């Protein structure tokens, strides 16, 4: 990734938002990074952010118990369905949650729609969010589009996210995210924490 802007992160106004790193999602095949690499890099980010007392928001997705909130669009390509194990919604242990972390439960693709994420960020004076997780072009991108419209500055941890295909990941990272934020690697983000 080539970028011409130096990255400086004001830790007093920043939060890490981790999308769907839960047992039912990380078991899927992802590209260009396998999910274990995504989890590893996200965990490294989370540890660095916790050391700087930066809020961590761990987002997970699950339908309501009666599944009435599940979207059923008329679409050319439908999302794959799978039986959900009882621990499907649990955040992977590498991510926590740890003391002080926030867990946000969403019922759709994006982490803002129908949740308290925006409220909790604003109450803490957060102006910048660092985003990572699975899937780059679904949960992460949906969250990013809302965040852009809400006026948040965004930093995307490119190697701490992945999609169902390398092409889907690349489209978000190369075509969408640079228009609404800054795309960086995990080590660049950690180095920029001030």
N, C-alpha and C positions, 0 to 999 in steps of 0.2 A: 504494500500500500504506500503510495507516495502522497505526501502532504506537505504543503508549504507553510502551514501555520504551526507555531509552537503551541503545545497544549499545556495550559495551566489550570488546575482544578482547585477552586476555593472549597475546601472541605466543610466550611461552615454553611454552605448553601447547596450542597450536593447530596444525592442519595444514590445508592445502587439498587436497581430494580431487576430482579432475576425472574425470568419467565419460564414457568412450567418444568422446572427441574425436579420432577416428581417420579416416583417409581414406575407409574404407568406410561410415562412418556420417554424416559431415558432408555427404556428397553427396546425402543424402535431403532431401526437402521437409519443413520443420518449421514449426510455428506455436506461439505467436503471433510468435515471433522467427525470422527466417531463420537458418540455421546459421552464416552468415558473421558475424552480429551476436553470436551465442552465443560463437563462437570469439574474436572481438575482445574481448568483455567478460571472458571467462575468461583470455585472455592478459594483459589489464590487471591482473586479480586476481593472476595468477601472478607478474607482474613486481613488483607491490607487496609480495607475500609474500616473494619472493626477497630484496628489498632489506632486509627485516626478519629475514632468516635463518629464515623459517618453512618447515618441510618441505612439499614439493609431492609429491603422489602422483598420477601419471598412470595411470589405469586404462584398459585396453583389453580388448575381448572378442574371442575367436576360439574356434572349436571345436578339439578335439585333431585331429592329422593324420588319424586314422582316422574322425573324426566320431562315434565311439561314445558320446561324452558329450552329444550333442545330445538335448534333451528332445523327446519325441514324445507330448504329452498328447492325450487325447481331449478336444477342445474345440470349442465352437461357432464360434469365430473363430480361425483359425490365423495365425501370424506369417508375413508375406510372406518368401519366400526369393528370393535373387538370387545370381547367379554372383559369386564373389569374385575380384576382381583380385588379382594377386600382392602389391600394396601395400595391400590392404584393411585390414590390422591396424596399419599404421604410424600413429603419432601425428602429427597435422597439424603442419607445421613451426612454425607460430605458437606452439604450446604447448611445443615442445622435443622430447625431454627435454633439459634443460640440466644442466650439472654440478651434482651434488648432488640432483637429482630422483630419485624412485623410480618405477619402472614396474612396475605390477601387472597380470598377465594373468589374466583371469577366463574361465570357460567357461559361466557362467550369467548371469542378469540382475544379481544383486547382487554388489558388490565384496568382500564378506566371505566368502561361501560358497566353500569350497575354495581360499582364497588365504591369503597371509601378512599381509594388510592389518592385521588386529587385532593380531597379534604385533608388527609393525613400529611401529604407533602406540603401543602400550603400552610398548615398550622405550624410546621417546623421551619418555615422560611426557605424551603427548597426551591431553587431556580434552575438547577441542572440535574438531569438524571443520566446515569450510566446504565445502559441496557445490555442485557445478555440473555441467553437461554435458547430454548427449542420451542418452536421452529422459527428460524430467521424470517421467513416470508409470511408466516401466519401470526402467531402470538406476539413475536417481537415487533414485526412491522405494523400490525394493527395497533398495538400500544404506542408505537412511535408516531403514527399518524395522528392519534388523539393528542399525544403530548405536544406535537408541533402546533396543533390548532389551539391548545390551551396556553401556548406561549413558553413552554419549557425549552431550555437549551438541552441538547442531547449529545451524548458521546456513545458510540456503539463499539463494544468489545468484539471485534470481528472474529477472533479465534476462540471466543467463549460463547459462540452461537453456531447453529447448524440447521440444515433443513432436510427434507426427504431426498433432495437431489442437489448436486453441486450447482446446477444451472439455476435452481430456485434461489439458493443462497447468494450466488453471484449477482443475480438481477437486483435483489434488495440492497446488497452491499455496494454495488457499483453504480446503480441507476437511481435508487430511491434515497437511501440514507445520506449520501453526500449533499443532497438538496435540503435536508432538514436537520443536519447535525454534522458531527465529525466522526469519522471512522478510524479507529486505532486498534493496535494489538494490546493484549493484556499488559505486557511489560511497559509499553508507552504510557498507559493509563496510570499504572502504579507509580512510575517515575514522575508523573505530573501532579501527584497529590501534595498539596501545600497546606 
